Amino acid sequence: MSERWKYQLKMGGFWGVFMVVFMTLFELKEKTISQQLSDNNFYVRAVSYIVIGIFVLGYFSWKEKVKREKIDKQ
């Protein structure tokens, strides 16, 4: 696996999981955790956050890392 994909999975995956946990805790006022976990919408949202994190946030984060390393080498 290339360095880019490892980086994207690490950074985007972390962001996706963080957002799932944050949104679950944020909705505790309205639903309990067991109600949230039994709802199919929870899993759709979780997969969406993780996929967006890996492919969008991870990609732009990788581009910034490459740019930063290029500037540091000069």
Salt bridges, closest charged atoms under 4 A:
GLU3 OE2 - LYS6 NZ 3.89
GLU27 OE2 - ARG45 NH1 2.77
ASP39 OD2 - LYS31 NZ 3.50
GLU64 OE2 - LYS67 NZ 3.74
GLU69 OE2 - LYS65 NZ 3.67
